[in-house]
Amino acid sequence: MEVHLSPEKEAQLSKLASDRGRNADALAQEVLGDYLEEQTRFIAAVKLGEEALERGEYLTHGEVGVQIDVLLRS
């Protein structure tokens, strides 16, 4: 797979990689890997939230506010 960057993004990546003493390709692989892992975690968390909502396991906005007030008073 090839990824085409704008000249500005390519310069930014090259500078960041250079500042870190890294190769731009290796840094791009690392950044893309981190992004994909984060997106995978985010999607899993959203699915868990949707499943909890379907089961009726949720708090209303007002209930959350009450719980925060209780925690802050403790």
C-alpha positions in Angstrom: 0.0 0.0 0.0 1.1 3.5 -0.8 0.1 6.6 1.1 0.4 9.9 -0.5 1.0 12.9 1.7 0.8 16.5 0.9 4.2 18.2 0.7 3.3 20.0 4.0 2.5 16.7 5.8 5.5 15.0 4.4 7.8 17.8 5.6 6.1 17.7 9.0 6.6 14.0 9.3 10.2 14.2 8.2 11.0 16.9 10.7 9.3 15.1 13.5 11.1 11.9 12.6 14.4 13.7 12.4 13.8 15.4 15.7 13.3 12.0 17.3 16.3 10.4 15.5 13.9 8.2 13.6 13.2 7.2 10.0 10.1 8.8 8.6 8.7 5.5 7.3 9.1 3.9 10.7 7.5 6.8 12.5 4.6 6.8 10.1 4.1 3.0 10.7 4.2 3.6 14.5 1.7 6.5 14.3 -0.7 4.6 12.1 -0.4 1.6 14.4 -1.2 3.7 17.4 -4.2 5.3 15.7 -5.6 2.0 14.6 -5.3 0.5 18.1 -7.0 3.6 19.6 -9.8 3.4 17.1 -10.3 -0.3 17.8 -10.5 0.4 21.6 -12.9 3.3 20.9 -15.2 1.2 18.8 -15.2 -1.6 21.4 -16.1 0.9 24.1 -19.0 2.4 22.1 -20.3 -1.1 21.4 -20.2 -1.8 25.2 -22.1 1.4 25.8 -24.7 0.6 23.2 -25.2 -2.9 24.7 -25.6 -1.4 28.2 -28.1 1.1 26.9 -30.1 -1.7 25.3 -30.1 -3.6 28.7 -31.4 -0.4 30.3 -28.1 0.1 32.3 -27.6 3.8 32.1 -27.8 7.0 34.1 -29.7 10.1 33.0 -27.8 13.4 32.8 -29.5 14.5 36.1 -28.5 11.2 37.8 -24.9 11.7 36.8 -25.0 15.2 38.2 -26.4 14.0 41.5 -23.6 11.3 41.7 -20.9 13.9 41.0 -22.3 16.1 43.7 -22.3 13.2 46.2 -18.7 12.4 45.3 -17.6 16.0 45.6 -19.2 16.3 49.1 -17.3 13.2 50.3 
